Amino acid sequence: MNQVMMIYFAVLAVAVLVYYIVPLKGRWIVLLSFSLLFYALVSSYLVVFVLTTVLSVFISAKYLIKWEDEAEAGEEQIKRRKKINKTIIALTIIFNLLILGFLKYYNFFGNTFNSLFSLMGLEVRIPFLKLVLPLGISFYTLTATGYLIDVYRRKYQPENNFGKICLFLSFFPQILEGPICRYDQTGKTLSEGHPADYNNLVFGAQRILWGLFKKMVVADRLYKLVYTVSSSAAAYSGAASLLFILCYTIQLYADFSGFIDIAIGSGELFGIKLPENFRQPFFAKSAQEFWQRWHITLGTWLKEYVFYSVALSPRVIKVSGKIKKHWKNHFTKMLPTTLALLAVWLCNGLWHGPEWKCIVYGMYYFVIIFMGMMFEPVFKKIYKKLNINPNHLALNIFRHIRTLLIIFIGETIFGANNLRDALLILSSVFRPYEGSIFSLGLDYKEFIIAIIGILAMLIVGIIKERGIDIRSKISMTALPVRWATYMSLMAFIVMFGAYGEMYSVVPFIYADF
């Protein structure tokens, strides 16, 4: 368990205790205080960045021109109000995106331009800066942006209490890795104050234990193998490369979804329901469905604030309308959707990191989803002509296998140190590996523990995919059976969790986003 997790659980334990001691009306202040304390303990002075975002969002939303008297206003006055409000919101969003862009992407674009200058024979150089990235900056910036857009669209009224908007953007269980929340999902429930509830406490603890199992038993253990291969990709091939591809994908899922389980469980301890972020993604039958099940809140955010903004843009509609007049086919019909998808996946790639591999990662999924959209009418005609049932079992099995291959390739691009290493790993799978798989960082005992952990995750996934609520089923069993289950899971984590010097520094993969 790394230092950030130890601080997190120490803060969580004290926060829960204090939360239920303080009167209901003041409980949101407890959450705010411990959220800022956690951020300060982990990121020190960098807490100023999240507070800057909170202040800019609060001021902008509060001072938008009110619309209550719209019925009495003239057309020109309404247009003027819309223009002023749009300007206020746009400037605030740009301000916060510039902070994110400078801290996260300055050196990336600087290096890219320096390479271009060298190719052109120019001696101009953009200096490299030692920049520190505030914890969860991408998460709270997207949350803040969504809030401002929703207020502008009059989805809900702006929050007039600075402390409450500060809590919404800095709530410590979700600031590390999400989920990315909308104000109408969690804004009010965070500030209401909730009475102690046995079921919330038990369900929250259950969810946290399951997240710890995924993180400590599976993700942190697989990290050793992933690190060993990725640190010297050219030295490995065959089984070693294949194990990296499989283990990194599983590690990424166990790490990210594991902390999301911890975050959601932590919220439940306070009676707060955070949105789900994963829904058995490896059971998807297409790349598009995979992204509807993986990092759901990011996909929802991109759909709501990027996809629709581009697809319904008057300029895009106007241009696509002109093109349709000259060429009427499936592609021209899909043009607004295609442009919107391109914007979504470019943003998705950039959001995942300031590296070319991340941009390629986004474009990889864009091309696959785009091709699926373009060829969908063709496949429907083939199915009809050959009298093939699109939902036939064999066809569904093929779709699952195809989607898994797409996912494994995509996560290898994301997980390798760079694009060159990703290509080396993928291309070396079919070359023999002369060494032992037990020389990759894990001995046979650790492999067995990892396999048991993966099988447990798979079984739980199958049960949940069938619509069975495991936690409710456990809660209905006899008290001795119930507590034996909890204690067994806790004992397994304690005995078989990944410990030691190497594991103490294993980072949360998404914590620096």
N, C-alpha and C positions, 0 to 999 in steps of 0.2 A: 504494500500500500504506500503510495507516494505521499509527500508532505501536504500537497493540496487536499487530498482526500482526508488526511488526518485532521487538518484544520476544519474542513467542511463538517465532519461528523462531530467534532468538539463543539462547533458553533451550533449545529443542529440540535444536539442534545440539550444544551443550555437554553436555546431559543424555545424549544417545546416546553420545557419546565416553566420558564418565565411567562410564556404566552398564556398558559392556563392559570397562572397566579393573578395576573393583571385583570382588572374588570374588562368586560366585553368591548366597551367603547374605545379602550386604549390599546387593544390587541394589535391593531394594524401598526401602531407606533413601535411595538416590540419587533414586528417583522421588518419594518424599515430600519430600525436601529441595528439589528443583527445582520441585515443585508449589507449595509454600509460597513459594518465592522468586518464582516467576512471579506469584502472587496479590499478594504484597507490592509487587512492582515496578509492577503495573498498578493496584492498588486501595489501596496504602499501608496505613494503619491499619485499613482495612475488613476486613483479614484476620481481625480479632478476631471478626467475626460468623460466619464459617465455622468457626472454632475453637470458638466457643460452641456451635454446633450439634453439632459432633463430640463435644465433652465431654458434653453433655446426652444424646446418643444412646448413647455408650459407657457412661456410668454407669447409665442406665435399663436397657439390655439386660443389663448385667453383673449387676445386683442383682435381676433377676427371680427369684422363688422357683423353685427347681429342681423337676423332675418325675420324677427317676429312681426315687423310691420311691413312685410313684403307686399301684402295686398294693397296697402295704401301708397306704395312707392311707384314711381313712373318707370317706364321701360329703360330710359337712359340711366336712371339711378341704380336700377338693378344690374345693368351691364357694368356700371362703374364699380359697384360693390363686388361683383364676381371677379373683375379684373384685379382689384386691390387684394382680395382674399387669395386669389390664385398666386399673385406675386409674393405675398407674405409666406405662403406655404412653400412655394418653389424655392425661395431664397433660404428658408430654414432647412429644407431637405438638402439643397446643394451644399450648405454650410457643413452639415453633418457628414455628408458623403465625401466632402473634401478632406475632412479630418480622417475618415476611414481610408480614403484613397491615398493620402500623403503617408500615413503611418504604415499602411499595409502594402502599397504598390509603388511608392516612390523609387526604391532601389531597383525593383523589377523593370519598370519602364526606363529608368536611367541606364541600366545595363544594356537594355535592348537598343536604345538610341545610340549609346556609345559604340555598340557593335556596328550599327549602320554607318556612323560617322567614320569608323575605321575602314569599312568597305569602300566608302567614297573618298578616302584619303584625307579626310578632315582631321585636324588636331583638336577639335572641340571635345571637351569631356565634361560630363555631368558628374559631380562629386558623389561618392558613396557616403551615406550617413548612417551612423549607428542609432537606429530607431528601435524603441521598445513598444511592443504591441499590447495595449490594455486588454485585460481578460474579457473574452466574450464580446469584443467590439462589434463584430459582424452581426451577432445576435441582437444586441440591444439597439444597434443602428437600424436594422430592418424593422424591429418592433416599433421604434419611434417613428420611422417613415410611414409605416402602415397606419399608425394612430393618426398622424397628421392628415393623411389622405382621406381617411374615414371621416374625420371631423370636417374637412373641406367639403366632402360629399354629403354632409349632414346625416351620416349614418347614426351618430349620437352626438350629444352635447359635449363640449370640452370639459375636462375635470378642472374645477376651480381651486382645488386644494393642492398646493405644490408638493406637500409630503406624500399625498396619495399617488400622484403621477410619478413621483420619484420611486415609490415602492413598486408600481407597475413595471417600470423599466429596469429596476435593479434587484428584484426578488431573488435572493441568493440561490435557491435550488435550480432555477432555470437560467441563470446568467452564464454558467459555465459552458453548457452545450445545448441550451434550449430546453424544451420546445419553444418555437417562436409563437408568441400568443398575440391575439387581437384583444383590444380593450373590452369589447363586449363579451369575451370569453372569461377573462380573469380580473378585469379592472375593479369591478364592484365587489366580487367575492373576496378579494385580497384585503379590502378595507372594511368589511362588514364586522369582523370579529365573530368567531364561531365557538360554541360551547364544546366542552370535551365530549367525545363520542367514542365508545368502546370499539365499535366496528371500524371507524376511521383509523384509530390507533393501530388496531390489529392488521387491517388491510394495508395500511401504510408500511408497517414493519415487514409484512409479507413481501410487498413489492420491492422494498429496499434490499431484503435478503436475496431475492431472486436477481436483482441487479448486481449485487456483490458477487454472487455465484458466477454470473456471466463474465464480469470484469476480472475477478481475481483468479478463478479456477481456469477459465478458458482464454480470455483475451491476453492477460498478462503472461500466461505460460507460453502461448504461441508467439509472443513478442520475441523470445529468444531465437527461435528458428527464423522468423521473418527478418530480424536484425542481422543474423549471421549471413543469410543469402544476399540480402539487399546491399550489405556493406561491401560485397565483392561479387557482383552479379556475373562477371566474365568468368569466374572460377567454377561456376556450377552449371549443370545441365541435367537433362533427363529427369529422374525422380526428384532431385533437389529443386529444380525449377518448378516442377509440377506441385510439389509440396508448398513452395512459396506462394504460388497462385491460389491454391486452395486455402492455405492457412492465413494468408493476409486478408482474404475476403471474409473468412469466418472471424478473424481477430477484429477487423473493422466493425463488423456487425455486433459482436459480443461487447466490444468496448463502447461503442456509441449507444446501442440500444440498452446496454447495461446501465450506463449513467442516466439515460432517460428514465429507466425503471426507478433508479434511486431518486431522481428529481420528482417524478410523479408520486412515488411513495412518500417522499418528504412533504410534498404538498398535502397529501391525504392526512398526515399527522396533524396538520393545522385545520383540517376540514376544507381544504382548497383543492378543486379538481383542475388539473392541468390537462391540455389536450394530448391525445395519443400521437406518437410520432412514427410508430412502426406497426405494420399489420401483416406479419408473416411474409416478408418480401420475396423469399426464395420459392414460394409457391406460385409466383406469377407465371403467366403463359406468354407474356410479351414484354419487351423493354418498357413500353409505355405503362403497362400495368405494374411493373416493378417499381417505377417511380411514383405510382399512386399509392404504393405500400411502404416505400422507403423514404425516410425524412419527410413525412407527410406535411408537416407545418411549413417547411421551406417550399415544397411544391405548391401548396395552397397560396402562400405569399406571392410567389412568382406568377401564378395563374391570375390572382386577383389584381396585382399592381403592375405587372409587366405585360403578360399575355393580352389581357383585355385592353390595356392602354394602347398597345400597338395595333391589335386586330381591329379595334373600333375607332382608331384614329381617323379623322376626316381626310387627311392626306393619303393614308393607305387605302381607304375606301375609294377615294377619287381616282387614284392611279390604277388600282385593280379594276375599277369600272371601265376605264378607258381601254385597258388591255383586253378585257372580256369582249368588247365590241369587235375587236379584230380577230381574236383567237378564242373560240369557245370550246374548252375541253376541261378535263378533270383538274389539270394543273392550275389553270387560271381561276377555277372555282376555289381552289385551296390556297391561292396566293396570299390573302390576308393572314390565314392561319400559319402558312409557312414562314412569313416574315416575323410573325409574333413568336413562333417556336424558335426561330433563329435568335431573336433577342433574349428569350428565356434561357436558352442553353448557353449563350455567350455569358450571360449574367451568372448562371449556375457554375460554369467553369471558373470564371474570375472569382466568384465567392469562395470557391474551394481552395484558392491559394494564388499567390503572386508568382506563378511559374507557368512556362509554356505547356508543361505536361497537363496542367489543370485546364487550360484553354482547349487543348486537344481532347481531354477527357469530356468536356462539355460538347464539343463538336462531334465527337464519336457518337454520343447518344442522339444528338440532333440528326445526324445522317441516318442512323438506324431507324429512328421514329419517323422521319420524313419519308424514307423508302417504304416503310410499312404503310403509311398513309397513301402514298402514290400507287402502290401495287394492290391495295385492298380491293378495288373493283375488279382487277384482273383475277385475283384468287377467287372471288365470289363467282365469277363467270366460269372458271375452271371447275369449281365444286359443283355448280349447277349442271354443267355440260357432262361431267363424268358421274353425276349422281352420287356425290360424296357428301356424307353427313359432316358438316363443319365441327360438330361436337363429338365426333367419334372418339372413343377412348385412345386408340393408337395415335390419332392426330393430336390429341391433347398431351399425350406423353412426349411426342416429338416436339411440341411447342415448349413444354417444360424444359426439356434437355437443351433445345436451341437457346432458350432464354438464359439458362444457367451458363452456357458457354459465352454468351454476350456479356453477362455480368462479370464472369471471371476475367475476361479480357479487359473490360472497362476498369475493374478494380486494380488490375496489374498496372495499367497506365497510371492510375492515381497513386498506387502504393510504392512503385519503384522510385529510386532517387531522382531519376530524370528520364526523358524519353528514350535516350540511348539504352539505358539499363532495361527499360520496359521491353524494348524490341529484342534485346539480348535474351531476356528471360523467356519471352514468348517463343522466340525462334529456336531456343535450345531444348525445348521440351522433348523433341524426338531424337535428340542425341543422347547416347548412353552416359550414365554417371558412374564413375569408377569407385567413388568413395562409399562410405556407409551413411545411411540416413541418420544414424545415431551420432554422427559427428557434426550435425547441424545445430547443435545447441541444446537438444533434448535427448535424454537417455530413454531407454525403453519404458521405464516406470512413468516418466513424465508424459510419454506418448499415450500410455494406457489411461492416465488421469485425464488428459486432453480429450481422448476419444470418448470416455465416459461422459465428460461434460458436454461435448458436442451432441452425443446421442440424447442426453437429457433435454437439451435445447430443442432438438428435432422432435422428440416425443411431445413436448409441451406445445410446440408449433402445430403439430398435426391435430392435437386435441382442440386447440383454439381455432384452427381453420375449420373444424367441424361445428363451430359455434358453441362449444361447451365452456362455461365460465368456471375455470379450475378453482379460483379462490372461493367462489360461492359454494362449490361442491365440498371443499375442505372445511369451510365454516359450518357445514351442516353435519359433519361427522361428530362422533362422540368426543368429548373433551380430551380424554387420554390420547386418542388417535391423532387429534388435531395438534396437540402440543408435542407429541412424538414426531410428527412431520416437521414442525418448526425447528425442534431441537436437532433433528437429524440433518436438516439442511444447514443449520448453523455450525454443527460439528464438522460437516464435510468441508465447509468453507475454511474453518479454522485449521483443519488437518491438511487439506489439499490445496489451499490457496497458494499462489505463487509468492514466495518470500525470498529474502536475500538481497545482497547489494545491488545486483543487476535489476531486480524487480522494483526496488525502492525509488527508482528514477523513471519508471515507465510513465510517459505522459498520457493524458487524455488526448486522443487523436484529434478531436474537434475543439479542444479547449482554447486554442490560439486563433480561432476563426473570428 
